[in-house]
Amino acid sequence: MSKQPIYLIDSFEVRDIQHKERIDVYLHRHFPETTRTSFQKQIRNNYIRVNGKFASKSFKLKAGDRVEILSPYKSKTGWQANKQIIPDIVYEDDAVIVVNKPAGLQVHPATGNYNNTLINGLVAYLEKNDQKPILIHRLDKLTEGLMVFAKSKSIQENLSDQFKKGIAGRKYKALVWGKLGFKGTIDQSIGRDKKDGKSFRIFAKEEAGGKHAVTHFKLIEAFAFHSLVECELKTGRTHQVRVHFQSIGSPLVGDFEYGGNIILKGIRNDWYIKLMDELLKVFTGQALLADQLNFLHPISHKKMKFKLPLPTSFQSALNILEQCERLIVSSK
């Protein structure tokens, strides 16, 4: 039997760390479309080499190390172009491209969807200039908002380091169930729920498997049974905003994964139930918008700031809640 061929997917030198860092942590930070678990599996299967030798799961990278990523699948060496997906470009230059990802569009190819993603659209858009998009961070499929992509490895390393150090950041708008205070902080560790596999949950401090997560929020507008809040994340855990607000009894409106897609609070009469049904139909998933993005331009070092207006979905939802407020007042 012939030996299965192995293909080189990527090769690069580590240049953006001052202290040693576990290889799976580093790789996930630089290739956020691939989970740490996946990289750990690749390491076990001898698909990751460092300085010409296969890495161990506990190996720690240092500046100057040469990393090679291997795969038995040649098709994984590149993303396909899809001209049917037209990116909503907010800003572009020779180093970066900032886009507004619509809710419902997956960011990058994964099992079951290899061609109908934002990345596929960006590949088609950039290939005319012989450029490729490089992912820096992610958004959930059903979350709308701003994303920045790099056009070279050096730019990716710069931006990834900015997000790691808190120089670059994002802010979110979220519509949640419940009437929250003017501002607050949710400091709860988050980890994958092994019973589900796809969802995440809060982990107690003494419980193994959780990662420290901090979300600051402030109230933008209060309604009788809902709150529009602005969120700033000090950590970037998967589903962080969604899990954190669920943990305080205020899941995001429409979030079917964390209990926000049913009527949780309010008065049980016909007109209220009708309005809440309308509210839940406004969003295809969670009412979450990554509306603000800031970073230092990797070349010019200029402060780059971007902000989205509230989209139609949020405006429609707020109109429904304002109508609800008026009916509550008139019924007293």
N, C-alpha and C positions, 0 to 999 in steps of 0.2 A: 504494500500500500504506500502510495506517495505521500510525502509529508505536506501538510497544508501550508500554502504560502502565507507569508506575513508581509504586510504593507506598512511603510512608514507614513503616518498621517501628519505628524508635526515634529519639528525639532527646533529648540530655542535655548538660549542661555539665560539663566536666572540673573536678573540685574536689579530688581526692585525691592530687595529685602536687606536689612542690616543685621538681623538676628536669624538664627536657624528656625525653620518652620516645617512642620510635618508635611510630607509630600502630598497626601490626599487633600489636606486643607488648602495648600497652595494651588493645586491644580483646579479644585472646585472654584476657588476665588477667581482664577483666570479664565476658566471655561464654565461659567455658571449654568450653561444649558445642560451640563452633565453633573449628576449628583455625586456627593462624596462616596456614597455607597457603591456607585458604578465604578469610580476610580479605584476604590479598595478592591473590587472584584478584578479589575484590570491588572492591578499590582499582583494579586494572588496568581493570576494566569500568565504572568511574565510578559505583559504588554507595555510595561513602563521601564525604560532604561535611564540610568543616570551615569554620565561619564563612561558609557560603554558597558555598564553592568546592570543586571536586573535589580530593581529596587525592592526593598522589603517594606511591609506595611507600616513599620515604625520609623522608616528612614526620614531624616530631617535634611531639607535642602539648605544650601548656603549660597551666597552670591558667587557667581562664576561657574556654578554647576551647569552642565549641558544635559538637558532633558530630551528624551526621544519617546514619542507616543506611537505605539504600534497597533495594528488591527488585522484580523484575518479577513476583513471585508473591504475590498478596494473601493466599493461604492461610498464608504464613509469618508473618503478623502475630500469631499466637497459637497456643497449645497447646490441644489438645482435652481435654475431661474424660473420664475413664473410671472410672465408679463400681465396676467390677469389681475394680480394684486398690486394696486397702485398706492405706494406709501404717501401718507400725508406729511410732507416735509415742512418743518418749522424753520430749520436753519441748516445750512451746509457750507463747508469750505473744504480745502484740500486735506484737512486732518480729521474732521468729525462730521457727523450728520445727526441732527436731532429730529425725531419724528413724533407725531401724535398717534399712538396705537389705539384703534377703536376697540370697544368692548366686543368680545366674541371672536376676535382674531388671535390665534395662537402665535406666540413670539417666534419659536424656532421649531424645526422638524423634530419629531419624536415618534415613538412607536404608534402606528396607526395614522399618522399624518406627516408625510415626508415632503410634501410639495406645496400645501396651501397654508403658508405661514407668512408672517411679516418678513422674516429673513429671506424667504424665496422671492418676495417682491423686491426687497432691497438688492438682492443679487442681480435681478433683471435690470433694475434701475442703474446700478453702478457699473455693470459690465461694459457699457459703452466707453467708459474711461479706464477700462482695465483695472478697476478697483473692486474690493470685496468688503462687505460689512463685518465687523468683529464685535461680538456681543460683550457688553460691560456689565449689565444688570438685567433683571427680568421683571416682568409683570404677569400676574395671573391672566389666563385667557379672557376672563370676563371683566377684567379691570381695564378701564380706559386711561390713557395718559401719556406723559412725556417720557421718552427714552433717548439716550445718546448712544451712538455706535461709533467705534473707531474705524479708521481706514488703514491702519498699519499696526504691527505688533508693538512698536515703541509707544504709540499713542495709547493703545490699550493698556499697557503697563502703567503709563502715567495716570490715566483716569482711574484704573482699578486701585492704585495706591491712594489717590485722592479720596475715593469712597471709603477705603479702609481707615484712613486717618481722620475722616470727618471734614475734610476740606471741601469735598463735593457732597451734595445731598439732595434729597427730594422731600416735598411736603404733599400731603394728601387732603382731599376733602372726603368726608364720609357722612352718610345719613344713617343714623342709628335709632333703634327703639329706646325710648325712655328719655326722661328729662335730666340732663347732666348738669353738673356745676360749671362755673365759669371756666375753670381749667383744672387739669389734673395730670397725674403720671401713673401709668400702669407698668409695674416692674415685676414681671412674672416670667419664669423660664418656660420655653416652648420646645416640644419635641414631637416626633412622629408618633401617631397613635398606632401601635402595633396591631390592635384589634381590627382596625380599618385598613391601614396601609397607605391610604391617600390623604387622609385628614391628619391634622395636628391637634395637640391639646396642651393644657397647662401642666407643668411638672412641679411638684413640691421641691423645696430647696434641697432636701436630703435624698431626693429620688434621682437615680442614675438615668441618663439619657436626655435630659433637658439642656437647652442652651440659653444662657442669659439673654433676656430681651427687654428693652425699655421703649415705651411709647409715651410721648408727651402729647397732650391735646388741649385745645382751647375751644370754647363755645363760640360759634359764629352766629347762630340763630336758634332760638328755643321755641318749641311748639308744645301743645298740650301733652303729647305723648311721644314726641320725637325730638331729636337734636341734630343740627348740622354742625359738624366739628371739623377743625383743621388739625391734622396729625403730623407730628415730626418724629421720625424714628431715629433713635440713637444706635440701634442695631438693625440688621437687615435679615431677619429670619423669615422663612417661608410662611405665608399666611399670617404674618405677625399682627397686622391691624385687625384682621377678622377674628383671630383667636383671642386677642387681648380684650376686645370689646364684648365678645361672648362671655369672657370670664367675669365681667362685672355686671352681667345681666342685660347688656345692651348690644345684641348682635346687629350687624349691618342689615338694613332693609334689603330684602330680596336674596339674602345669602342662604341658599337652600342647604349648604353643607354644614352650616353652624347655627341653624335654627331661626334665621331671620326672614324666612319666606312664609311665615304664618302670622296671623294677627296675635301679637303678644300682649299689647296694652291698649286700653281705651274703654269706651262705653259701649255696651252691648245693645245697640239699637240698629235698625235697618239702614238708616242713612250713613252711619259711621262704618258699618261693615261694607257697604257698597263703596264708600270712598277708599277704604283700606284695600279692597279688592282691586280698585283702579290703580292705587299706589304700587301694589306688588306687580302689576302688569307693565309698569313703566320700565323696569329694569330686567335685563335678560339674566342677571345674576346679582352679585353684591353691589350696593350703591357706593362705589369707591372710585375716586378719580385722582390720579397722580398729576396734579395740576401745576406744580412748581418744581423746577429743576435748576440747580446752580453748580458751576464748576469753574476752575481756572483753565483758560485755554492752554493746552499743553505746549503750544509754540509761542504765542504772543504773551501768555500769562495774564491776559485780560480777564476780568471777572465776567462770566457769562451767566445771565439770568433769564429764565423763560417762565412764563405764566400763562395758563389757559383760562379762557372765560368758562363759566359754568355751561356745560353742554345742554342740549334740549332735554335729555332725560332728567337731569337734576332740576332744571327749570320747571318742567311739567310736574315733578314730584312736589316741589315747593308750592306750586300753585294749588295742588290738591290739599296740602296741609294747611295752607292759608284759608282755603274754603272751609276746611274742617274747623278751624279756629272761629270763623265767623258764625258757623252753625252752633257751635258750643255756646258762644256769647248770647246768641239770639234765643237759645232754648232755656236760658236761666231766668 
